[in-house]
């Protein structure tokens, strides 16, 4: 594994170095080309200026003034030897032609044209030298031709740049390779430490978290995401553990009672009255077991989000009035009061059945856990962020130590589990609030249990 990692880093370093080599050499060649073109353009512009000056003198002062610009006398024609010597010493040649007949200066058999042009290179004495060539028509049949080789200093500078580019091409790949290897090594060490931390996390996910000692923002973000994921996994593991314990406890008691009833039925097999009593009690315990599983299935179905597809505008005021009408006789039979304060025409976006179950669960809790003569109320009003629904009572309330856990599955403040219920009612309430993007919280400092639910209208 280590060998493969080293090989991967080495290949990556070579690719990075090759890319740097291409970019550096390309940039150097581009700069060299532009500098050379600039130097040659400057020299060619000076050459053109000299030709234009000579032509202007010809038109104003005559042929003698034209040839004086090139340090010649009128009708002075160089021999081949003089032409060769002048080219070698001065680096330029001038020739004046009258209908293709040389009348001043001389040339070495260079290409001639009747328009200005730059000739890239020409062989002179078995040497290849770059030259510039300029042709200018003075009048009918009279042409001025000028040849000039690139300045020696410019050629030396070009050769120096060429050598520099060659050496640069040979060695420029080495620094980026070393720098890349260094930083990859540093990053590899950090990742190795992160791998060691994850190994510890795998053994004890609830005790360990990743810590990135690095300035790399991406690595820090990765560690943050990993830690968030571990927190969620730990929370999920805790919920599964709690749910397993809750299911075990909630099934153990009714199943034990069913077993006891079956034994009693065996003993009272000849007594039809007692047999009917045992059968009825056993069915009640089995209904509690079925209710637990139905609530679990209902909770998972709500949390899956499939109900959101059927969301629509719900007249919350009418829905709550119908529910309170159904619950009022129940509270009266329990010698408790249910106060209702619902503003009309308040709507929200959601599922009517789920919202009804939310209200029913809270009212049933208030009915179950409040003292006789207790007062329970339900209020609905508009709110700055949507709709505010409040359901509360003046009962014994919920202990401070239990308030942070009341929405957890199977959690019950009654640790002995002697009270009825399966600890899923408020979990279902919280799931319904989440799917409606509603906020539910238990008011602090109240004599009983008062829940505020903020439901968005859209």
HUDA-V7552 format. One record per residue. N is the residue number from 1. SS is DSSP state (2 for helix, 1 for strand, 0 for the rest). OMEGA is omega as a letter, one per 40 degrees, with the letter a starting at -180 (none if undefined). D_CENTER is the distance of its C-alpha to the mean C-alpha in Angstrom with 1 decimal. Layout:
n = (N;N)
ss = (SS;SS)
omega = (OMEGA;OMEGA)
d_center = (D_CENTER;D_CENTER)
This chain:
n = (1;2;3;4;5;6;7;8;9;10;11;12;13;14;15;16;17;18;19;20;21;22;23;24;25;26;27;28;29;30;31;32;33;34;35;36;37;38;39;40;41;42;43;44;45;46;47;48;49;50;51;52;53;54;55;56;57;58;59;60;61;62;63;64;65;66;67;68;69;70;71;72;73;74;75;76;77;78;79;80;81;82;83;84;85;86;87;88;89;90;91;92;93;94;95;96;97;98;99;100;101;102;103;104;105;106;107;108;109;110;111;112;113;114;115;116;117;118;119;120;121;122;123;124;125;126;127;128;129;130;131;132;133;134;135;136;137;138;139;140;141;142;143;144;145;146;147;148;149;150;151;152;153;154;155;156;157;158;159;160;161;162;163;164;165;166;167;168;169;170;171;172;173;174;175;176;177;178;179;180;181;182;183;184;185;186;187;188;189;190;191;192;193;194;195;196;197;198;199;200;201;202;203;204;205;206;207;208;209;210;211;212;213;214;215;216;217;218;219;220;221;222;223;224;225;226;227;228;229;230;231;232;233;234;235;236;237;238;239;240;241;242;243;244;245;246;247;248;249;250;251;252;253;254;255;256;257;258;259;260;261;262;263;264;265;266;267;268;269;270;271;272;273;274;275;276;277;278;279;280;281;282;283;284;285;286;287;288;289;290;291;292;293;294;295;296;297;298;299;300;301;302;303;304;305;306;307;308;309;310;311;312;313;314;315;316;317;318;319;320;321;322;323;324;325;326;327;328;329;330;331;332;333;334;335;336;337;338;339;340;341;342;343;344;345;346;347;348;349;350;351;352;353;354;355;356;357;358;359;360;361;362;363;364;365;366;367;368;369;370;371;372;373;374;375;376;377;378;379;380;381;382;383;384;385;386;387;388;389;390;391;392;393;394;395;396;397;398;399;400;401;402;403;404;405;406;407;408;409;410;411;412;413;414;415;416;417;418;419;420;421;422;423;424;425;426;427;428;429;430;431;432;433;434;435;436;437;438;439;440;441;442;443;444;445;446;447;448;449;450;451;452;453;454;455;456;457;458)
ss = (0;2;2;2;2;2;2;2;2;2;2;2;2;2;2;2;2;2;2;2;2;2;2;2;2;2;2;2;2;2;2;2;2;2;2;2;2;2;2;2;2;2;2;2;2;2;2;2;2;2;2;2;2;2;2;2;2;2;2;2;2;0;2;2;2;2;2;2;2;0;0;0;0;0;0;0;1;0;0;2;2;2;2;2;2;2;2;2;2;2;0;1;1;1;1;1;1;1;0;0;1;1;1;1;1;0;0;0;0;0;0;0;0;0;0;0;1;0;0;0;0;1;1;1;0;0;1;1;1;0;1;1;1;1;1;1;1;1;1;0;0;1;1;1;1;1;1;1;1;0;0;2;2;2;2;2;2;2;2;2;2;2;2;2;2;2;2;2;2;2;2;2;2;2;2;2;2;2;2;2;2;2;2;2;2;2;2;2;2;2;2;2;2;2;2;2;2;2;2;2;2;2;2;0;0;0;0;0;0;0;0;0;0;0;0;0;2;2;2;2;2;2;2;2;2;2;2;2;2;2;2;2;2;2;2;2;2;2;2;2;2;2;2;2;2;2;2;2;2;2;2;2;2;2;2;2;2;2;2;2;2;2;2;2;2;2;2;0;0;0;0;2;2;2;2;2;2;2;2;2;2;2;2;2;2;2;2;2;2;2;2;2;2;2;2;2;2;2;2;2;2;2;2;0;0;2;2;2;2;2;0;1;1;1;1;2;2;2;2;2;2;2;2;2;2;2;2;2;2;2;2;2;2;0;0;0;1;1;1;1;1;1;0;0;0;0;1;1;1;1;0;2;2;2;2;2;2;2;2;2;2;2;2;2;2;2;2;2;2;0;0;0;0;0;1;1;1;1;1;1;1;1;1;0;0;1;1;1;1;1;1;1;1;0;0;0;0;0;0;2;2;2;2;0;0;0;0;0;0;0;0;0;0;0;0;0;0;0;0;0;0;0;0;0;2;2;2;2;2;2;2;2;2;2;2;0;0;0;1;1;1;1;0;0;0;0;0;0;0;1;1;1;1;1;1;0;0;0)
omega = (a;i;i;i;i;i;i;i;a;i;i;i;i;i;i;i;i;i;i;i;i;a;a;a;i;i;i;i;a;i;i;a;a;i;i;i;i;i;a;i;i;a;a;i;i;i;i;i;i;i;a;i;a;i;i;i;i;a;a;a;i;a;a;i;i;a;i;i;a;i;i;i;a;i;i;a;a;i;a;a;i;i;a;a;a;i;a;a;a;i;i;i;i;i;i;a;i;a;i;i;a;i;i;i;i;i;a;i;i;i;i;i;a;i;i;i;i;a;a;a;a;i;i;a;i;i;i;a;i;i;i;a;a;i;a;i;a;i;a;i;a;a;i;i;a;i;i;i;i;a;a;i;i;i;i;i;i;i;i;i;i;i;i;i;i;i;i;i;a;a;a;a;a;a;i;i;a;i;a;i;a;a;i;i;i;i;i;i;i;i;i;i;i;i;i;i;i;i;i;i;a;a;a;a;a;a;a;i;a;i;a;i;a;i;a;a;i;i;i;i;i;i;i;i;i;a;i;i;i;i;i;i;i;i;i;i;i;i;i;i;i;a;i;i;a;i;a;a;a;i;a;a;a;i;i;i;i;i;i;i;i;i;i;i;i;a;a;a;a;a;a;a;i;i;i;i;i;a;i;i;i;i;i;i;i;i;i;i;i;i;i;i;i;i;i;i;i;a;i;i;i;a;i;i;a;a;a;a;a;a;i;i;a;i;a;i;i;i;a;i;i;a;a;i;i;a;a;i;i;i;i;i;i;a;i;a;i;i;a;i;a;i;a;i;i;a;i;a;a;a;a;a;i;i;i;i;i;a;a;a;a;i;i;i;i;i;a;a;i;a;i;a;a;i;i;a;i;a;i;i;i;a;a;a;i;a;i;i;i;i;a;i;i;a;a;i;a;a;a;a;a;a;a;a;a;a;i;a;i;i;i;i;i;a;i;a;i;i;i;a;a;i;a;a;a;i;i;i;a;i;i;i;a;a;i;a;i;i;i;i;a;a;i;i;i;i;i;i;a;a;i;a;i;a;i;a;a;none)
d_center = (29.6;29.8;31.5;28.8;26.1;28.3;28.9;25.2;24.6;27.8;26.9;23.5;25.4;27.9;25.4;23.8;27.4;28.5;25.8;26.9;30.4;29.9;28.3;30.9;33.8;32.8;32.3;35.7;37.4;36.1;37.3;40.6;41.2;40.7;42.9;45.6;45.5;45.8;48.8;50.5;49.9;51.6;54.6;54.9;54.9;57.7;59.6;59.3;60.4;63.5;64.4;64.1;66.3;68.9;69.0;69.4;72.3;73.9;74.0;75.3;77.6;78.2;77.7;78.9;76.2;73.5;74.6;75.0;71.2;71.0;73.9;76.4;79.8;80.6;81.2;80.2;79.0;77.6;78.8;76.4;76.9;76.3;73.3;71.9;72.7;71.2;67.9;67.7;68.6;67.0;64.2;65.1;67.7;69.1;71.3;73.1;74.2;76.8;76.6;75.2;77.9;76.9;78.6;76.7;74.4;73.5;70.7;70.0;69.5;66.0;64.5;65.6;64.3;65.1;61.6;59.4;57.0;55.3;56.5;54.0;56.5;60.2;62.4;64.9;67.2;64.9;62.0;58.9;58.2;55.8;57.8;57.6;60.0;61.1;63.7;65.2;68.0;70.6;73.0;74.5;74.9;73.9;70.5;69.0;66.8;65.0;63.2;61.3;59.4;56.1;56.9;57.3;54.9;52.2;52.8;52.7;49.4;48.0;49.3;47.8;44.4;44.7;45.6;42.7;40.3;41.9;41.6;38.0;37.2;39.0;37.3;34.0;32.0;33.2;31.5;27.9;28.7;29.9;27.1;24.5;26.6;26.8;23.1;22.4;25.3;23.9;20.5;22.6;24.7;21.8;20.4;24.1;24.5;21.4;23.0;26.2;24.7;23.3;26.8;28.2;25.8;26.9;30.5;30.1;26.8;28.3;29.3;26.6;23.1;20.9;21.4;19.5;22.0;19.7;18.4;15.3;12.4;10.1;13.3;13.9;10.6;11.5;15.0;14.1;12.4;15.5;17.9;16.6;17.1;20.4;21.5;20.9;22.8;25.5;25.8;26.1;28.6;30.5;30.6;31.9;34.4;35.5;35.8;37.8;40.2;40.4;41.3;43.8;45.5;45.5;47.0;49.4;51.5;52.1;52.6;55.1;56.9;57.0;58.5;61.0;62.0;62.5;64.8;66.7;67.0;68.6;71.0;71.8;71.9;75.4;74.6;73.0;72.2;70.3;68.7;67.2;66.0;64.3;62.7;61.4;59.9;58.2;56.7;55.4;53.6;52.2;50.9;49.0;47.4;46.5;45.1;42.8;41.3;41.2;39.2;36.7;36.3;36.0;33.3;31.2;31.7;30.6;27.4;26.5;26.0;28.4;30.6;27.9;28.9;32.4;31.6;33.9;35.7;37.9;41.0;40.4;43.7;45.8;43.9;44.6;48.2;48.9;47.4;49.4;52.5;52.1;51.5;54.3;57.1;55.3;55.0;58.6;59.8;57.9;59.7;56.4;55.4;52.4;51.8;49.9;48.4;46.3;45.8;46.3;43.9;40.6;38.1;34.5;32.1;32.2;34.5;38.1;39.0;36.1;36.9;40.5;39.8;37.8;40.9;43.3;41.7;41.9;45.4;46.5;45.2;47.2;50.2;50.0;49.3;51.3;55.0;57.9;58.4;54.7;53.1;49.9;48.2;45.5;44.3;42.1;41.3;38.8;36.1;34.0;30.8;32.7;35.4;36.8;38.6;40.6;42.6;44.6;47.9;50.2;50.4;49.9;46.2;43.6;43.8;41.2;40.4;39.6;37.6;34.2;34.8;36.5;33.6;33.2;34.7;38.4;38.5;42.0;43.5;46.7;46.1;49.4;48.1;51.5;50.3;49.5;46.0;43.2;40.5;38.2;39.2;36.8;34.0;34.5;34.7;31.3;29.7;31.3;30.0;26.4;26.6;28.0;25.5;28.6;29.1;32.0;33.5;36.9;38.8;40.1;43.7;45.2;48.4;46.9;43.6;42.0;38.7;36.9;34.5;32.4;31.7;29.7;31.8;29.2)
